[in-house]
Amino acid sequence: MNSEHGTIMGLIQGNARSFEAMRLWLTFTGSPTSRIDKCIFGPITELDDFSFEDFTIRSE
């Protein structure tokens, strides 16, 4: 989610390998038009089933 502070917040769901790949991409690469100053991840919870079916961009 794009916040009013110019930051991004989000949730990631996927298997451990995909999650780690996305975490590394967000930390070190990101979108070609983005600038990454720091990347903070909250607690990680293992899920039995995933609830996301697709990707969406939302604003706060």
C-alpha distance matrix in Angstrom:
0.0 3.8 6.1 9.7 11.1 10.2 8.3 5.5 4.9 5.7 9.0 11.8 14.9 18.1 21.6 22.3 23.1 20.0 17.8 19.8 19.7 15.9 15.9 18.6 17.0 13.8 16.3 18.9 18.0 14.5 14.2 17.5 16.1 14.1 15.8 15.3 16.9 16.2 14.2 14.4 14.2 15.0 17.6 18.1 19.4 21.5 21.2 24.1 22.2 18.8 17.0 14.5 16.4 14.2 11.1 8.7 6.1 4.8 5.3 6.4
3.8 0.0 3.8 6.8 8.3 6.8 6.0 4.7 6.5 8.7 12.3 15.0 18.3 21.2 24.6 25.1 25.6 22.5 20.3 21.9 21.5 17.7 17.5 19.6 17.8 14.4 16.5 18.7 17.7 14.2 13.4 16.2 14.1 12.1 13.7 13.8 15.3 15.3 14.2 15.0 15.7 16.9 20.0 20.9 22.6 24.8 24.8 27.8 25.9 22.5 20.7 18.1 19.8 17.2 13.7 11.1 7.7 6.4 4.9 6.2
6.1 3.8 0.0 3.8 5.3 5.6 5.4 5.9 7.1 10.3 13.9 16.9 20.3 23.5 26.8 26.9 27.8 25.0 22.4 23.7 23.8 20.1 19.3 21.5 20.1 16.5 17.9 20.4 19.9 16.7 16.4 19.0 16.7 14.3 15.0 14.8 15.3 15.2 14.5 14.7 15.9 16.6 19.8 21.3 23.1 25.8 26.0 29.2 27.6 24.4 22.6 20.5 22.5 20.3 17.0 14.4 11.1 9.0 6.3 5.3
9.7 6.8 3.8 0.0 3.8 5.6 7.3 9.2 10.8 14.0 17.6 20.7 24.1 27.3 30.5 30.6 31.4 28.7 26.1 27.3 27.3 23.6 22.7 24.6 23.2 19.6 20.7 22.9 22.4 19.3 18.8 20.9 18.0 15.8 16.3 16.5 16.6 17.1 17.1 17.4 19.0 19.6 22.9 24.8 26.6 29.4 29.6 32.8 31.2 28.1 26.1 24.0 26.0 23.6 20.4 17.5 14.0 11.6 8.1 6.7
11.1 8.3 5.3 3.8 0.0 3.8 5.5 8.6 10.7 14.3 17.9 20.8 24.4 27.4 30.4 30.0 30.7 28.2 25.5 26.2 26.3 22.8 21.4 23.0 21.9 18.2 18.7 20.8 20.7 18.1 18.1 20.0 17.3 14.6 14.1 14.1 13.5 14.1 14.7 15.1 17.3 18.3 21.8 23.9 26.2 29.2 29.9 33.3 32.1 29.0 27.5 25.4 27.6 25.2 21.8 19.4 15.9 14.1 11.1 9.8
10.2 6.8 5.6 5.6 3.8 0.0 3.8 6.9 10.1 13.4 17.2 19.6 23.3 26.0 28.9 28.6 28.9 26.2 23.8 24.4 24.0 20.6 19.5 20.8 19.2 15.7 16.5 18.2 17.6 14.9 14.5 16.3 13.5 10.9 10.8 11.3 11.5 12.7 13.3 14.6 16.9 18.6 22.2 23.8 26.2 28.9 29.5 32.9 31.5 28.2 26.9 24.4 26.2 23.5 19.9 17.6 14.1 13.0 10.6 10.6
8.3 6.0 5.4 7.3 5.5 3.8 0.0 3.8 6.8 10.2 13.9 16.3 20.0 22.7 25.5 25.1 25.5 23.0 20.4 20.9 20.8 17.4 16.1 17.6 16.4 12.7 13.5 15.7 15.6 12.9 13.3 15.7 13.7 10.5 10.3 9.6 10.0 10.1 10.0 11.1 13.1 14.9 18.5 20.1 22.6 25.3 26.1 29.5 28.3 25.1 24.1 21.8 23.9 21.4 17.9 16.2 13.0 12.3 10.6 10.5
5.5 4.7 5.9 9.2 8.6 6.9 3.8 0.0 3.8 6.7 10.4 12.7 16.4 19.1 22.1 21.9 22.4 19.7 17.2 18.1 18.0 14.4 13.5 15.5 14.2 10.5 12.2 14.7 14.3 11.2 11.8 14.8 13.4 10.5 11.2 10.2 11.5 10.9 9.5 10.3 11.4 13.2 16.5 17.5 19.8 22.2 22.8 26.1 24.7 21.5 20.5 18.1 20.1 17.8 14.3 12.9 10.1 9.9 9.3 9.8
4.9 6.5 7.1 10.8 10.7 10.1 6.8 3.8 0.0 3.8 7.3 10.2 13.8 16.9 19.9 19.9 20.9 18.4 15.5 16.9 17.5 13.9 12.8 15.6 14.9 11.3 13.0 16.1 16.2 13.3 14.2 17.7 16.8 13.9 14.5 12.9 13.9 12.3 10.0 9.5 9.5 10.4 13.4 14.5 16.4 19.0 19.5 22.9 21.7 18.6 17.6 15.6 18.2 16.5 13.5 12.3 10.4 9.7 9.8 9.5
5.7 8.7 10.3 14.0 14.3 13.4 10.2 6.7 3.8 0.0 3.8 6.7 10.2 13.4 16.6 16.9 18.1 15.4 12.7 14.7 15.3 11.7 11.3 14.5 13.9 10.8 13.1 16.3 16.2 13.3 14.3 18.1 17.8 15.2 16.4 14.7 16.3 14.4 11.4 10.8 9.4 10.2 12.4 12.5 14.0 16.1 16.3 19.5 18.1 14.9 14.1 12.1 14.8 13.3 10.7 10.3 9.4 9.6 11.0 11.3
9.0 12.3 13.9 17.6 17.9 17.2 13.9 10.4 7.3 3.8 0.0 3.8 6.7 10.2 13.4 14.0 15.7 13.2 10.4 13.0 14.2 10.9 10.7 14.4 14.3 11.9 14.2 17.5 17.6 15.1 16.4 20.2 20.5 18.1 19.3 17.3 18.9 16.6 13.2 12.0 9.5 9.6 10.8 10.0 10.9 12.6 12.5 15.8 14.4 11.4 11.0 9.5 12.7 12.0 10.4 11.0 11.4 11.9 13.9 14.2
11.8 15.0 16.9 20.7 20.8 19.6 16.3 12.7 10.2 6.7 3.8 0.0 3.8 6.7 9.9 10.7 12.1 9.5 6.9 10.0 11.0 8.1 8.7 12.3 12.3 10.9 13.4 16.3 16.3 14.3 15.9 19.6 20.6 18.5 19.8 17.7 19.7 17.4 13.7 13.0 10.2 10.9 11.5 9.5 10.4 11.1 11.2 14.2 12.9 9.8 10.5 8.9 11.5 11.1 9.9 11.8 12.9 14.3 16.8 17.6
14.9 18.3 20.3 24.1 24.4 23.3 20.0 16.4 13.8 10.2 6.7 3.8 0.0 3.8 7.2 9.0 11.0 8.6 6.8 10.6 11.8 9.8 11.0 14.4 14.6 14.0 16.4 19.1 19.0 17.3 18.7 22.4 23.6 21.9 23.3 21.3 23.3 20.9 17.2 16.3 13.1 13.3 12.8 10.0 9.6 9.1 8.4 10.8 9.3 6.4 8.0 7.2 9.8 10.4 10.6 13.2 15.2 16.6 19.5 20.3
18.1 21.2 23.5 27.3 27.4 26.0 22.7 19.1 16.9 13.4 10.2 6.7 3.8 0.0 3.8 6.5 8.0 5.8 5.5 9.2 10.1 9.3 11.1 13.9 14.3 14.7 17.0 19.2 19.1 17.9 19.5 22.9 24.7 23.2 24.6 22.6 24.9 22.4 18.8 18.2 15.1 15.7 14.8 11.5 11.1 9.5 9.0 10.7 9.4 7.2 10.0 9.3 10.8 11.7 12.3 15.5 17.7 19.7 22.7 23.8
21.6 24.6 26.8 30.5 30.4 28.9 25.5 22.1 19.9 16.6 13.4 9.9 7.2 3.8 0.0 3.8 5.6 5.4 6.0 8.6 10.1 10.7 12.1 14.3 15.4 16.4 18.2 20.1 20.4 19.8 21.8 25.0 27.1 25.6 26.7 24.4 26.6 24.0 20.4 19.7 16.5 17.1 15.8 12.1 11.6 9.2 9.4 10.5 10.3 9.4 12.8 12.7 14.0 15.1 15.9 19.2 21.4 23.4 26.3 27.3
22.3 25.1 26.9 30.6 30.0 28.6 25.1 21.9 19.9 16.9 14.0 10.7 9.0 6.5 3.8 0.0 3.8 5.6 5.1 6.2 8.6 10.0 10.4 12.3 14.2 15.3 16.3 18.3 19.2 19.2 21.7 24.8 27.0 25.1 25.8 23.1 24.9 22.1 18.6 17.9 14.7 15.5 14.2 10.6 11.0 9.0 10.7 12.4 13.1 12.4 15.7 15.6 17.3 18.0 18.2 21.2 22.9 24.8 27.4 28.1
23.1 25.6 27.8 31.4 30.7 28.9 25.5 22.4 20.9 18.1 15.7 12.1 11.0 8.0 5.6 3.8 0.0 3.8 5.5 5.3 6.3 8.7 9.9 10.8 12.4 14.3 15.4 16.6 17.2 17.7 20.1 22.9 25.5 24.0 24.7 22.3 24.4 22.0 18.8 18.8 16.2 17.7 16.9 13.6 14.6 12.8 14.3 15.7 15.9 14.8 17.9 17.1 18.2 18.3 18.3 21.6 23.2 25.5 28.1 29.3
20.0 22.5 25.0 28.7 28.2 26.2 23.0 19.7 18.4 15.4 13.2 9.5 8.6 5.8 5.4 5.6 3.8 0.0 3.8 5.5 5.1 6.2 8.5 10.0 10.5 12.2 14.2 15.5 15.4 15.2 17.2 20.1 22.6 21.3 22.5 20.4 22.9 20.7 17.5 17.8 15.3 17.0 16.8 13.7 14.6 13.2 14.0 15.6 15.0 13.0 15.7 14.2 15.0 14.8 14.6 17.9 19.6 22.1 24.9 26.3
17.8 20.3 22.4 26.1 25.5 23.8 20.4 17.2 15.5 12.7 10.4 6.9 6.8 5.5 6.0 5.1 5.5 3.8 0.0 3.8 5.5 5.2 6.1 8.7 9.9 10.5 12.2 14.3 14.8 14.4 16.8 20.0 22.0 20.1 21.0 18.5 20.6 18.1 14.6 14.4 11.6 13.2 13.1 10.1 11.5 11.0 12.3 14.7 14.4 12.3 14.7 13.6 15.3 15.0 14.4 17.2 18.4 20.5 22.9 23.9
19.8 21.9 23.7 27.3 26.2 24.4 20.9 18.1 16.9 14.7 13.0 10.0 10.6 9.2 8.6 6.2 5.3 5.5 3.8 0.0 3.8 5.4 5.0 6.2 8.5 9.8 10.4 12.2 13.4 13.8 16.8 19.7 22.0 19.9 20.2 17.5 19.3 16.7 13.5 13.7 11.5 13.7 13.7 11.2 13.4 13.1 15.1 17.6 17.8 16.0 18.5 17.3 19.0 18.4 17.4 20.0 20.8 22.9 25.0 25.9
19.7 21.5 23.8 27.3 26.3 24.0 20.8 18.0 17.5 15.3 14.2 11.0 11.8 10.1 10.1 8.6 6.3 5.1 5.5 3.8 0.0 3.8 5.5 5.3 6.2 8.7 9.9 10.7 11.0 11.7 14.3 16.9 19.6 18.0 18.7 16.5 18.9 17.0 14.2 15.2 13.6 16.3 16.9 14.5 16.6 16.2 17.7 19.9 19.5 17.3 19.5 17.6 18.6 17.5 16.3 19.1 19.8 22.4 24.6 26.1
15.9 17.7 20.1 23.6 22.8 20.6 17.4 14.4 13.9 11.7 10.9 8.1 9.8 9.3 10.7 10.0 8.7 6.2 5.2 5.4 3.8 0.0 3.8 5.4 5.0 6.0 8.5 10.0 9.8 9.3 11.8 14.9 17.1 15.3 16.3 14.2 16.9 15.0 12.0 13.1 11.6 14.3 15.5 13.5 15.6 15.7 16.9 19.4 18.6 15.9 17.4 15.2 16.4 14.9 13.2 15.6 16.2 18.6 20.8 22.3
15.9 17.5 19.3 22.7 21.4 19.5 16.1 13.5 12.8 11.3 10.7 8.7 11.0 11.1 12.1 10.4 9.9 8.5 6.1 5.0 5.5 3.8 0.0 3.8 5.5 5.2 6.1 8.7 9.9 9.8 12.9 16.0 17.8 15.4 15.5 12.7 14.7 12.2 9.0 9.8 8.4 11.5 12.8 11.4 14.3 15.1 17.0 20.0 19.7 17.3 18.8 17.1 18.9 17.6 15.7 17.6 17.5 19.4 21.1 22.0
18.6 19.6 21.5 24.6 23.0 20.8 17.6 15.5 15.6 14.5 14.4 12.3 14.4 13.9 14.3 12.3 10.8 10.0 8.7 6.2 5.3 5.4 3.8 0.0 3.8 5.5 5.0 6.0 7.7 9.0 12.5 14.9 17.2 15.0 14.7 12.1 14.1 12.1 9.7 11.5 11.0 14.4 15.9 14.7 17.7 18.3 20.3 23.1 22.9 20.6 22.3 20.3 21.8 20.2 18.2 20.1 19.9 22.1 23.5 24.6
17.0 17.8 20.1 23.2 21.9 19.2 16.4 14.2 14.9 13.9 14.3 12.3 14.6 14.3 15.4 14.2 12.4 10.5 9.9 8.5 6.2 5.0 5.5 3.8 0.0 3.8 5.5 5.5 5.0 5.8 9.0 11.4 13.8 12.1 12.6 10.7 13.6 12.5 10.5 12.9 12.8 16.3 18.1 16.9 19.6 20.2 21.7 24.3 23.5 20.7 22.0 19.5 20.5 18.4 16.0 17.8 17.5 20.0 21.6 23.2
13.8 14.4 16.5 19.6 18.2 15.7 12.7 10.5 11.3 10.8 11.9 10.9 14.0 14.7 16.4 15.3 14.3 12.2 10.5 9.8 8.7 6.0 5.2 5.5 3.8 0.0 3.8 5.8 5.8 4.8 8.2 11.2 12.7 10.2 10.5 8.2 11.0 9.6 7.3 9.8 10.2 13.7 16.1 15.5 18.4 19.7 21.1 24.1 23.2 20.3 21.1 18.6 20.0 17.8 15.0 16.1 15.2 17.3 18.5 19.8
16.3 16.5 17.9 20.7 18.7 16.5 13.5 12.2 13.0 13.1 14.2 13.4 16.4 17.0 18.2 16.3 15.4 14.2 12.2 10.4 9.9 8.5 6.1 5.0 5.5 3.8 0.0 3.8 6.3 7.0 10.7 13.0 14.4 11.5 10.5 7.3 9.1 7.2 5.5 8.4 9.5 13.3 15.9 15.8 19.1 20.6 22.6 25.8 25.5 22.8 23.9 21.7 23.4 21.5 18.7 19.7 18.6 20.2 21.0 21.8
18.9 18.7 20.4 22.9 20.8 18.2 15.7 14.7 16.1 16.3 17.5 16.3 19.1 19.2 20.1 18.3 16.6 15.5 14.3 12.2 10.7 10.0 8.7 6.0 5.5 5.8 3.8 0.0 3.8 6.5 10.1 11.4 13.4 11.0 9.9 7.5 9.7 9.1 8.7 11.9 13.3 17.1 19.5 19.2 22.5 23.7 25.6 28.6 28.1 25.4 26.6 24.2 25.5 23.2 20.5 21.6 20.4 22.5 23.2 24.5
18.0 17.7 19.9 22.4 20.7 17.6 15.6 14.3 16.2 16.2 17.6 16.3 19.0 19.1 20.4 19.2 17.2 15.4 14.8 13.4 11.0 9.8 9.9 7.7 5.0 5.8 6.3 3.8 0.0 3.8 6.8 7.8 10.3 8.8 8.9 7.9 11.1 11.3 10.8 14.2 15.4 19.1 21.6 21.0 23.9 24.9 26.3 29.1 28.2 25.2 26.1 23.2 24.1 21.4 18.5 19.6 18.5 20.9 21.9 23.7
14.5 14.2 16.7 19.3 18.1 14.9 12.9 11.2 13.3 13.3 15.1 14.3 17.3 17.9 19.8 19.2 17.7 15.2 14.4 13.8 11.7 9.3 9.8 9.0 5.8 4.8 7.0 6.5 3.8 0.0 3.8 6.4 8.2 6.4 7.7 7.2 10.9 11.2 10.3 13.5 14.5 18.0 20.7 20.2 22.9 24.0 25.0 27.9 26.5 23.3 23.7 20.7 21.5 18.6 15.4 16.1 14.7 17.2 18.2 20.2
14.2 13.4 16.4 18.8 18.1 14.5 13.3 11.8 14.2 14.3 16.4 15.9 18.7 19.5 21.8 21.7 20.1 17.2 16.8 16.8 14.3 11.8 12.9 12.5 9.0 8.2 10.7 10.1 6.8 3.8 0.0 3.8 5.4 5.2 8.1 9.2 13.0 14.0 13.3 16.4 17.4 20.6 23.4 22.8 25.3 26.3 26.8 29.5 27.7 24.2 24.2 20.8 21.2 17.9 14.5 14.8 13.2 16.0 17.0 19.5
17.5 16.2 19.0 20.9 20.0 16.3 15.7 14.8 17.7 18.1 20.2 19.6 22.4 22.9 25.0 24.8 22.9 20.1 20.0 19.7 16.9 14.9 16.0 14.9 11.4 11.2 13.0 11.4 7.8 6.4 3.8 0.0 3.8 5.7 8.3 10.4 14.0 15.8 15.9 19.3 20.7 24.1 26.9 26.4 28.9 29.9 30.5 33.1 31.3 27.9 27.9 24.4 24.5 21.0 17.8 17.9 16.2 18.9 19.7 22.3
16.1 14.1 16.7 18.0 17.3 13.5 13.7 13.4 16.8 17.8 20.5 20.6 23.6 24.7 27.1 27.0 25.5 22.6 22.0 22.0 19.6 17.1 17.8 17.2 13.8 12.7 14.4 13.4 10.3 8.2 5.4 3.8 0.0 3.8 7.0 10.0 13.3 15.5 16.0 19.4 21.1 24.2 27.4 27.3 29.8 31.2 31.7 34.5 32.6 29.0 28.6 25.1 25.3 21.8 18.3 17.6 15.2 17.4 17.5 20.1
14.1 12.1 14.3 15.8 14.6 10.9 10.5 10.5 13.9 15.2 18.1 18.5 21.9 23.2 25.6 25.1 24.0 21.3 20.1 19.9 18.0 15.3 15.4 15.0 12.1 10.2 11.5 11.0 8.8 6.4 5.2 5.7 3.8 0.0 3.8 6.4 9.7 11.8 12.4 15.7 17.7 20.9 24.1 24.4 27.1 28.8 29.6 32.6 31.0 27.6 27.2 24.0 24.8 21.5 17.9 17.2 14.6 16.4 16.2 18.3
15.8 13.7 15.0 16.3 14.1 10.8 10.3 11.2 14.5 16.4 19.3 19.8 23.3 24.6 26.7 25.8 24.7 22.5 21.0 20.2 18.7 16.3 15.5 14.7 12.6 10.5 10.5 9.9 8.9 7.7 8.1 8.3 7.0 3.8 0.0 3.8 6.4 9.2 10.8 14.3 17.0 20.2 23.7 24.3 27.4 29.3 30.6 33.8 32.6 29.3 29.2 26.2 27.4 24.4 20.8 20.2 17.5 18.8 18.2 19.6
15.3 13.8 14.8 16.5 14.1 11.3 9.6 10.2 12.9 14.7 17.3 17.7 21.3 22.6 24.4 23.1 22.3 20.4 18.5 17.5 16.5 14.2 12.7 12.1 10.7 8.2 7.3 7.5 7.9 7.2 9.2 10.4 10.0 6.4 3.8 0.0 3.8 5.6 7.2 10.8 13.6 17.0 20.4 21.1 24.4 26.4 28.0 31.4 30.5 27.4 27.6 25.0 26.6 23.9 20.4 20.2 17.8 19.0 18.6 19.5
16.9 15.3 15.3 16.6 13.5 11.5 10.0 11.5 13.9 16.3 18.9 19.7 23.3 24.9 26.6 24.9 24.4 22.9 20.6 19.3 18.9 16.9 14.7 14.1 13.6 11.0 9.1 9.7 11.1 10.9 13.0 14.0 13.3 9.7 6.4 3.8 0.0 3.8 7.1 10.2 13.6 16.8 20.3 21.7 25.1 27.5 29.4 32.9 32.4 29.5 29.7 27.4 29.3 26.8 23.4 23.0 20.4 21.0 20.1 20.4
16.2 15.3 15.2 17.1 14.1 12.7 10.1 10.9 12.3 14.4 16.6 17.4 20.9 22.4 24.0 22.1 22.0 20.7 18.1 16.7 17.0 15.0 12.2 12.1 12.5 9.6 7.2 9.1 11.3 11.2 14.0 15.8 15.5 11.8 9.2 5.6 3.8 0.0 3.8 6.6 10.1 13.3 16.7 18.2 21.7 24.2 26.3 29.9 29.7 27.1 27.4 25.5 27.7 25.6 22.5 22.3 20.1 20.7 20.1 20.1
14.2 14.2 14.5 17.1 14.7 13.3 10.0 9.5 10.0 11.4 13.2 13.7 17.2 18.8 20.4 18.6 18.8 17.5 14.6 13.5 14.2 12.0 9.0 9.7 10.5 7.3 5.5 8.7 10.8 10.3 13.3 15.9 16.0 12.4 10.8 7.2 7.1 3.8 0.0 3.8 6.7 10.1 13.5 14.6 18.1 20.5 22.6 26.2 26.0 23.4 23.9 22.1 24.5 22.6 19.7 19.9 18.2 18.8 18.8 18.8
14.4 15.0 14.7 17.4 15.1 14.6 11.1 10.3 9.5 10.8 12.0 13.0 16.3 18.2 19.7 17.9 18.8 17.8 14.4 13.7 15.2 13.1 9.8 11.5 12.9 9.8 8.4 11.9 14.2 13.5 16.4 19.3 19.4 15.7 14.3 10.8 10.2 6.6 3.8 0.0 3.8 6.7 10.1 11.9 15.4 18.3 20.5 24.2 24.3 22.1 22.6 21.3 24.2 22.9 20.3 20.4 19.0 19.1 19.1 18.4
14.2 15.7 15.9 19.0 17.3 16.9 13.1 11.4 9.5 9.4 9.5 10.2 13.1 15.1 16.5 14.7 16.2 15.3 11.6 11.5 13.6 11.6 8.4 11.0 12.8 10.2 9.5 13.3 15.4 14.5 17.4 20.7 21.1 17.7 17.0 13.6 13.6 10.1 6.7 3.8 0.0 3.8 6.8 8.2 11.7 14.5 16.7 20.5 20.7 18.7 19.5 18.6 21.6 20.8 18.7 19.3 18.5 18.7 19.3 18.7
15.0 16.9 16.6 19.6 18.3 18.6 14.9 13.2 10.4 10.2 9.6 10.9 13.3 15.7 17.1 15.5 17.7 17.0 13.2 13.7 16.3 14.3 11.5 14.4 16.3 13.7 13.3 17.1 19.1 18.0 20.6 24.1 24.2 20.9 20.2 17.0 16.8 13.3 10.1 6.7 3.8 0.0 3.8 6.5 9.6 12.9 15.2 19.0 19.6 18.0 18.6 18.4 21.8 21.5 19.8 20.2 19.6 19.3 19.8 18.7
17.6 20.0 19.8 22.9 21.8 22.2 18.5 16.5 13.4 12.4 10.8 11.5 12.8 14.8 15.8 14.2 16.9 16.8 13.1 13.7 16.9 15.5 12.8 15.9 18.1 16.1 15.9 19.5 21.6 20.7 23.4 26.9 27.4 24.1 23.7 20.4 20.3 16.7 13.5 10.1 6.8 3.8 0.0 3.8 6.5 10.0 12.6 16.3 17.5 16.6 17.7 18.2 21.7 22.0 20.9 21.8 21.7 21.5 22.4 21.2
18.1 20.9 21.3 24.8 23.9 23.8 20.1 17.5 14.5 12.5 10.0 9.5 10.0 11.5 12.1 10.6 13.6 13.7 10.1 11.2 14.5 13.5 11.4 14.7 16.9 15.5 15.8 19.2 21.0 20.2 22.8 26.4 27.3 24.4 24.3 21.1 21.7 18.2 14.6 11.9 8.2 6.5 3.8 0.0 3.8 6.7 9.5 13.2 14.5 13.7 15.4 16.0 19.3 20.0 19.3 20.8 21.3 21.6 23.1 22.5
19.4 22.6 23.1 26.6 26.2 26.2 22.6 19.8 16.4 14.0 10.9 10.4 9.6 11.1 11.6 11.0 14.6 14.6 11.5 13.4 16.6 15.6 14.3 17.7 19.6 18.4 19.1 22.5 23.9 22.9 25.3 28.9 29.8 27.1 27.4 24.4 25.1 21.7 18.1 15.4 11.7 9.6 6.5 3.8 0.0 3.8 6.3 9.9 11.6 11.5 13.3 14.7 18.1 19.5 19.5 21.1 22.2 22.3 24.1 23.5
21.5 24.8 25.8 29.4 29.2 28.9 25.3 22.2 19.0 16.1 12.6 11.1 9.1 9.5 9.2 9.0 12.8 13.2 11.0 13.1 16.2 15.7 15.1 18.3 20.2 19.7 20.6 23.7 24.9 24.0 26.3 29.9 31.2 28.8 29.3 26.4 27.5 24.2 20.5 18.3 14.5 12.9 10.0 6.7 3.8 0.0 3.8 6.9 9.1 9.8 12.4 14.2 17.2 19.0 19.6 21.7 23.4 24.0 26.2 25.9
21.2 24.8 26.0 29.6 29.9 29.5 26.1 22.8 19.5 16.3 12.5 11.2 8.4 9.0 9.4 10.7 14.3 14.0 12.3 15.1 17.7 16.9 17.0 20.3 21.7 21.1 22.6 25.6 26.3 25.0 26.8 30.5 31.7 29.6 30.6 28.0 29.4 26.3 22.6 20.5 16.7 15.2 12.6 9.5 6.3 3.8 0.0 3.8 5.5 6.6 9.3 11.7 14.5 16.9 18.1 20.2 22.3 22.9 25.5 25.4
24.1 27.8 29.2 32.8 33.3 32.9 29.5 26.1 22.9 19.5 15.8 14.2 10.8 10.7 10.5 12.4 15.7 15.6 14.7 17.6 19.9 19.4 20.0 23.1 24.3 24.1 25.8 28.6 29.1 27.9 29.5 33.1 34.5 32.6 33.8 31.4 32.9 29.9 26.2 24.2 20.5 19.0 16.3 13.2 9.9 6.9 3.8 0.0 3.8 7.0 9.8 12.8 14.9 17.8 19.7 22.1 24.6 25.4 28.2 28.2
22.2 25.9 27.6 31.2 32.1 31.5 28.3 24.7 21.7 18.1 14.4 12.9 9.3 9.4 10.3 13.1 15.9 15.0 14.4 17.8 19.5 18.6 19.7 22.9 23.5 23.2 25.5 28.1 28.2 26.5 27.7 31.3 32.6 31.0 32.6 30.5 32.4 29.7 26.0 24.3 20.7 19.6 17.5 14.5 11.6 9.1 5.5 3.8 0.0 3.8 6.5 9.5 11.3 14.5 16.7 19.1 22.0 22.8 25.9 26.3
18.8 22.5 24.4 28.1 29.0 28.2 25.1 21.5 18.6 14.9 11.4 9.8 6.4 7.2 9.4 12.4 14.8 13.0 12.3 16.0 17.3 15.9 17.3 20.6 20.7 20.3 22.8 25.4 25.2 23.3 24.2 27.9 29.0 27.6 29.3 27.4 29.5 27.1 23.4 22.1 18.7 18.0 16.6 13.7 11.5 9.8 6.6 7.0 3.8 0.0 3.8 5.9 8.0 10.9 12.9 15.4 18.2 19.3 22.5 23.2
17.0 20.7 22.6 26.1 27.5 26.9 24.1 20.5 17.6 14.1 11.0 10.5 8.0 10.0 12.8 15.7 17.9 15.7 14.7 18.5 19.5 17.4 18.8 22.3 22.0 21.1 23.9 26.6 26.1 23.7 24.2 27.9 28.6 27.2 29.2 27.6 29.7 27.4 23.9 22.6 19.5 18.6 17.7 15.4 13.3 12.4 9.3 9.8 6.5 3.8 0.0 3.8 6.5 9.5 11.6 13.3 16.2 16.8 20.0 20.7
14.5 18.1 20.5 24.0 25.4 24.4 21.8 18.1 15.6 12.1 9.5 8.9 7.2 9.3 12.7 15.6 17.1 14.2 13.6 17.3 17.6 15.2 17.1 20.3 19.5 18.6 21.7 24.2 23.2 20.7 20.8 24.4 25.1 24.0 26.2 25.0 27.4 25.5 22.1 21.3 18.6 18.4 18.2 16.0 14.7 14.2 11.7 12.8 9.5 5.9 3.8 0.0 3.8 5.8 7.7 9.8 12.9 14.1 17.5 18.7
16.4 19.8 22.5 26.0 27.6 26.2 23.9 20.1 18.2 14.8 12.7 11.5 9.8 10.8 14.0 17.3 18.2 15.0 15.3 19.0 18.6 16.4 18.9 21.8 20.5 20.0 23.4 25.5 24.1 21.5 21.2 24.5 25.3 24.8 27.4 26.6 29.3 27.7 24.5 24.2 21.6 21.8 21.7 19.3 18.1 17.2 14.5 14.9 11.3 8.0 6.5 3.8 0.0 3.8 7.3 9.8 13.4 15.2 18.9 20.7
14.2 17.2 20.3 23.6 25.2 23.5 21.4 17.8 16.5 13.3 12.0 11.1 10.4 11.7 15.1 18.0 18.3 14.8 15.0 18.4 17.5 14.9 17.6 20.2 18.4 17.8 21.5 23.2 21.4 18.6 17.9 21.0 21.8 21.5 24.4 23.9 26.8 25.6 22.6 22.9 20.8 21.5 22.0 20.0 19.5 19.0 16.9 17.8 14.5 10.9 9.5 5.8 3.8 0.0 3.8 6.7 10.4 12.8 16.5 18.8
11.1 13.7 17.0 20.4 21.8 19.9 17.9 14.3 13.5 10.7 10.4 9.9 10.6 12.3 15.9 18.2 18.3 14.6 14.4 17.4 16.3 13.2 15.7 18.2 16.0 15.0 18.7 20.5 18.5 15.4 14.5 17.8 18.3 17.9 20.8 20.4 23.4 22.5 19.7 20.3 18.7 19.8 20.9 19.3 19.5 19.6 18.1 19.7 16.7 12.9 11.6 7.7 7.3 3.8 0.0 3.8 7.0 9.9 13.6 16.1
8.7 11.1 14.4 17.5 19.4 17.6 16.2 12.9 12.3 10.3 11.0 11.8 13.2 15.5 19.2 21.2 21.6 17.9 17.2 20.0 19.1 15.6 17.6 20.1 17.8 16.1 19.7 21.6 19.6 16.1 14.8 17.9 17.6 17.2 20.2 20.2 23.0 22.3 19.9 20.4 19.3 20.2 21.8 20.8 21.1 21.7 20.2 22.1 19.1 15.4 13.3 9.8 9.8 6.7 3.8 0.0 3.8 6.4 10.1 12.9
6.1 7.7 11.1 14.0 15.9 14.1 13.0 10.1 10.4 9.4 11.4 12.9 15.2 17.7 21.4 22.9 23.2 19.6 18.4 20.8 19.8 16.2 17.5 19.9 17.5 15.2 18.6 20.4 18.5 14.7 13.2 16.2 15.2 14.6 17.5 17.8 20.4 20.1 18.2 19.0 18.5 19.6 21.7 21.3 22.2 23.4 22.3 24.6 22.0 18.2 16.2 12.9 13.4 10.4 7.0 3.8 0.0 3.8 7.0 10.2
4.8 6.4 9.0 11.6 14.1 13.0 12.3 9.9 9.7 9.6 11.9 14.3 16.6 19.7 23.4 24.8 25.5 22.1 20.5 22.9 22.4 18.6 19.4 22.1 20.0 17.3 20.2 22.5 20.9 17.2 16.0 18.9 17.4 16.4 18.8 19.0 21.0 20.7 18.8 19.1 18.7 19.3 21.5 21.6 22.3 24.0 22.9 25.4 22.8 19.3 16.8 14.1 15.2 12.8 9.9 6.4 3.8 0.0 3.8 6.7
5.3 4.9 6.3 8.1 11.1 10.6 10.6 9.3 9.8 11.0 13.9 16.8 19.5 22.7 26.3 27.4 28.1 24.9 22.9 25.0 24.6 20.8 21.1 23.5 21.6 18.5 21.0 23.2 21.9 18.2 17.0 19.7 17.5 16.2 18.2 18.6 20.1 20.1 18.8 19.1 19.3 19.8 22.4 23.1 24.1 26.2 25.5 28.2 25.9 22.5 20.0 17.5 18.9 16.5 13.6 10.1 7.0 3.8 0.0 3.8
6.4 6.2 5.3 6.7 9.8 10.6 10.5 9.8 9.5 11.3 14.2 17.6 20.3 23.8 27.3 28.1 29.3 26.3 23.9 25.9 26.1 22.3 22.0 24.6 23.2 19.8 21.8 24.5 23.7 20.2 19.5 22.3 20.1 18.3 19.6 19.5 20.4 20.1 18.8 18.4 18.7 18.7 21.2 22.5 23.5 25.9 25.4 28.2 26.3 23.2 20.7 18.7 20.7 18.8 16.1 12.9 10.2 6.7 3.8 0.0
